[in-house]
Amino acid sequence: MTDHAEVARQNDINFKESLKVILRTGGYMRYFKARMAAKIGFITFENLIRLLILPWPIKLIIDHAILGEPIDAEASGFPGYLTSTVLLFRGMPATEIMLWMLVLGVLTVVFLGMTLNRTAGGTEGGAFSSAATGAVRTASAELASGHDMATQTEQAVSLSASNMGGLLGILEFKINLRLSQSLGHVLRTQLAQRILSLPMSKMDDQRIGDSTYRVIYDSTAAVWIFHEITLSLYSSLLLLGMSIGILLTNYSNAPLVIVVGLCVAPLTLLLSLPAAPLVRRVSASSRTSGSETTSNIEEGMSNVLAIQSLGTNQQESQRFSNASAESFRRYRFLRLARALMGVGGMLAFTIGQISFFILMSGHIIEGTYTAGDYFVALYYFFVI
């Protein structure tokens, strides 16, 4: 059996080589200009809605419907672009304000699929954290999969997500799905062509099962990389820039709150980065082990008549069982390494949440901001 530690060391790449792979993957944007433009347009539209409009109704509800504070002539506490809209609620009874908020909520759910708990921070792909106020709940779907690389690969090649639901979210989701599947098809086709163009001497030294594994399974990792360095990067930068601008405009008296929000990401990187080389090595070892399992299947099926005639069915079955068990063992190591890497992010986020609570609560007690401002600022904190 292959020494997986030695293989992992041979396949390990440094930071510079990783960066080259990432930049090369980003170059595939040129093949999907129309779909990229459509997806970016949807991302821009949904982020404008979720940042400029969605957080402020909760302030209107808490401060003016629940607590009963009157709306002054200048709509103080609200951004300037919403002043004329907020003034329409001036003098309204609390029940009427709540009724209008209900109508607004129904419309946003039908067309955008957005509510406050589904619009600001988290991860794509269906694996979300707690549903705290402001926590992201992106509209996404995944193919059902187990812990084998085959079904997980088909899930990865169909990567698709949308920060909207509703009618517009369905359209965006389908565009994203077609983009992912087309990219996966192009990568697999190019990789298969490269393998077929290798010299026959090289092909003889390479197992067909290993080549098949690399084409079908390994190539899909680039789909996730492509999304992260293009669509996710653009969305993150847009969200960050707009959130900082809004916080500086409306919450300039609480600069430490903004600083804490900005420090969470660097702290997460600082705590998670040391585990990155370990994850790369364990991932390479896991994929090598999976390739061996595929090669064992190939050899067994190709020589099935010889195996049966020699009466070595039991030995062959045991050989495949050992390879499969080793593959799952390596995969469990990979999951553990990823979990350890995620602990750093969770720790940084927890520190940020506690700091935000202490700082913002102090401003509310002092009367600088209202109770409604706490939830609006928390919303933007989750975005950052």
NORWOMO-V890267 format. One record per backbone hydrogen bond with DSSP energy under -1.0 kcal/mol. NH is the residue of the N-H (numbers start at 1). CO is the residue of the C=O. If there is no record, write none. Layout:
# NORWOMO-V890267
NH/CO ; NH/CO
This chain:
# NORWOMO-V890267
4/2 ; 7/3 ; 8/4 ; 9/5 ; 10/6 ; 11/7 ; 12/8 ; 18/14 ; 19/15 ; 20/16 ; 21/17 ; 22/18 ; 23/19 ; 24/20 ; 25/21 ; 26/22 ; 28/25 ; 29/26 ; 30/27 ; 31/28 ; 32/29 ; 36/32 ; 37/33 ; 38/34 ; 39/35 ; 40/36 ; 41/37 ; 42/38 ; 43/39 ; 44/40 ; 45/41 ; 46/42 ; 47/43 ; 48/44 ; 49/45 ; 50/46 ; 51/47 ; 52/48 ; 53/49 ; 54/49 ; 56/53 ; 60/56 ; 61/57 ; 62/58 ; 63/59 ; 64/60 ; 66/61 ; 67/62 ; 69/63 ; 75/72 ; 78/75 ; 82/79 ; 83/80 ; 86/82 ; 87/83 ; 89/86 ; 90/87 ; 92/89 ; 97/93 ; 98/94 ; 99/95 ; 100/96 ; 101/97 ; 102/98 ; 103/99 ; 104/100 ; 105/101 ; 106/102 ; 107/103 ; 108/104 ; 109/105 ; 110/106 ; 111/107 ; 112/108 ; 113/108 ; 114/108 ; 118/115 ; 128/126 ; 135/132 ; 136/121 ; 139/162 ; 152/148 ; 153/149 ; 154/150 ; 155/151 ; 156/152 ; 157/153 ; 159/156 ; 162/139 ; 165/112 ; 167/110 ; 168/111 ; 169/165 ; 170/166 ; 171/167 ; 172/168 ; 173/169 ; 174/170 ; 175/171 ; 176/172 ; 177/173 ; 178/174 ; 179/175 ; 180/176 ; 181/177 ; 182/178 ; 183/179 ; 184/180 ; 185/181 ; 186/182 ; 187/183 ; 188/184 ; 189/185 ; 190/186 ; 191/187 ; 192/188 ; 193/189 ; 194/190 ; 195/191 ; 196/192 ; 197/193 ; 198/195 ; 203/199 ; 204/200 ; 205/201 ; 211/207 ; 212/208 ; 213/209 ; 214/210 ; 215/211 ; 216/212 ; 217/213 ; 218/213 ; 219/214 ; 221/218 ; 222/219 ; 223/220 ; 225/221 ; 226/222 ; 227/223 ; 228/224 ; 229/225 ; 232/227 ; 234/230 ; 235/231 ; 236/232 ; 237/233 ; 238/234 ; 239/235 ; 240/236 ; 241/237 ; 242/238 ; 243/239 ; 244/240 ; 245/241 ; 246/242 ; 247/243 ; 248/244 ; 249/245 ; 250/246 ; 251/247 ; 254/251 ; 258/254 ; 259/255 ; 260/256 ; 261/257 ; 262/258 ; 263/259 ; 267/263 ; 268/264 ; 269/265 ; 270/266 ; 271/267 ; 272/268 ; 273/269 ; 275/272 ; 276/273 ; 279/275 ; 280/276 ; 281/277 ; 282/278 ; 283/279 ; 284/280 ; 285/281 ; 286/282 ; 287/283 ; 288/284 ; 289/285 ; 290/286 ; 291/287 ; 292/288 ; 293/289 ; 294/290 ; 295/291 ; 296/292 ; 297/293 ; 298/294 ; 299/295 ; 300/296 ; 301/297 ; 302/298 ; 303/299 ; 307/303 ; 308/304 ; 309/305 ; 310/306 ; 312/307 ; 316/312 ; 317/313 ; 318/314 ; 319/315 ; 320/316 ; 321/317 ; 322/318 ; 323/319 ; 324/320 ; 325/321 ; 326/322 ; 327/323 ; 328/324 ; 329/325 ; 330/326 ; 331/327 ; 332/328 ; 333/329 ; 334/330 ; 335/331 ; 336/332 ; 337/333 ; 338/334 ; 339/335 ; 340/336 ; 341/337 ; 342/338 ; 343/339 ; 346/342 ; 347/343 ; 348/344 ; 349/345 ; 350/346 ; 351/347 ; 352/348 ; 353/349 ; 354/350 ; 355/351 ; 356/352 ; 357/353 ; 358/354 ; 359/355 ; 360/356 ; 361/357 ; 362/358 ; 363/359 ; 364/360 ; 365/361 ; 366/362 ; 368/363 ; 374/370 ; 375/371 ; 376/372 ; 377/373 ; 378/374 ; 379/375 ; 380/376 ; 381/377 ; 382/378 ; 383/379 ; 384/380
